[in-house]
Each structure stands twice: as C-alpha cells, then as structure tokens.
Amino acid sequence: MLFSKVVSTVAVATLTFSTPLHALPTATSDRAELFAICSGRLEALATRQRAQMDEQAVSVADLQHEFELLLDAILPRALSEGVEAHQPGRWRVRGWVEVAYLLADMDYSFDERTAAGAERQLARRISECREVLL
C-alpha cells in the first residue's frame, strides 16, 4: 500500500516537473511585448482562417481578443515605465509578420522540408501564446 502511494507520488512529481513551465515575464514591458506579439500572431492566423472559411477562425479571433484585453490592462503601467506609445503596435506587427512568413512558406515553398518546418514553427508559436492563457 505504502509502496503504491510512493510510486504514485513519484509519477505525479515526474510528470509535473518534467514539463516546461512557461511563466509570465516579470517585467511589465516584457509582458506587454508578449501580449502584443501573441495578439499579432493570432490576428494573422484568424485572418487566414476566415479567408479559408475555417471553423476555428472564431475561436482564434476570440483568443486574439483576450490578448488585446491583457495588453490594454497592462499598457498604462508599461507606458509609465518607459515603453514608447508606438511600441505595442510594432510588437503586434512583429507577431503578424512571423505568422505571415510561416504561412507563406507552408503554402508556396517548393521544398517539403521547409513547408513542414514552417508548419511546426507555426504550431509552436501559437502554442506558446495559448499556454499563457490556458
């Protein structure tokens, strides 16, 4: 009985501590950057999905809106700490461009490895954003 409890505890601890923990950045400006980049990434993906009549477009757009709300909530403090007013827009564009280039590689690359790599990168970047909220 005691042995099975120890084994269960070790198994849970192994699973818990073997997965990477993605904590939010501690600096306000870093959080603002993360929220803006994720907003841009998700906006680009939702735009693509809407164009393709993908059913997931609504849920991705909702997720993008959540990042906008987080950014709006933290932005006054970030601005008071020295973030320039135009910087969040640049961060959003950076996120958008990341996804746009990956989608272009997925669609237009003649090299299957490049397309597959772009697809993996896209999944990883979107997953990074999802993990912040979920």
Stockholm file with secondary structure:
# STOCKHOLM 1.0

chainA/1-134         MLFSKVVSTVAVATLTFSTPLHALPTATSDRAELFAICSGRLEALATRQRAQMDEQAVSVADLQHEFELLLDAILPRALSEGVEAHQPGRWRVRGWVEVAYLLADMDYSFDERTAAGAERQLARRISECREVLL
#=GR chainA/1-134 SS CHHHHHHHHHHHHHHHHHSCCCCCCSSHHHHHHHHHHHHHHHHHHHHHHHHTTCTTHHHHHHHHHHHHHHHHHHHHHHHHTTCCTTHHHHHHHHHHHHHHHHHHHHHHCSCHHHHHHHHHHHHHHHHHHHHHHC
#=GC SS_cons         CHHHHHHHHHHHHHHHHHSCCCCCCSSHHHHHHHHHHHHHHHHHHHHHHHHTTCTTHHHHHHHHHHHHHHHHHHHHHHHHTTCCTTHHHHHHHHHHHHHHHHHHHHHHCSCHHHHHHHHHHHHHHHHHHHHHHC
//
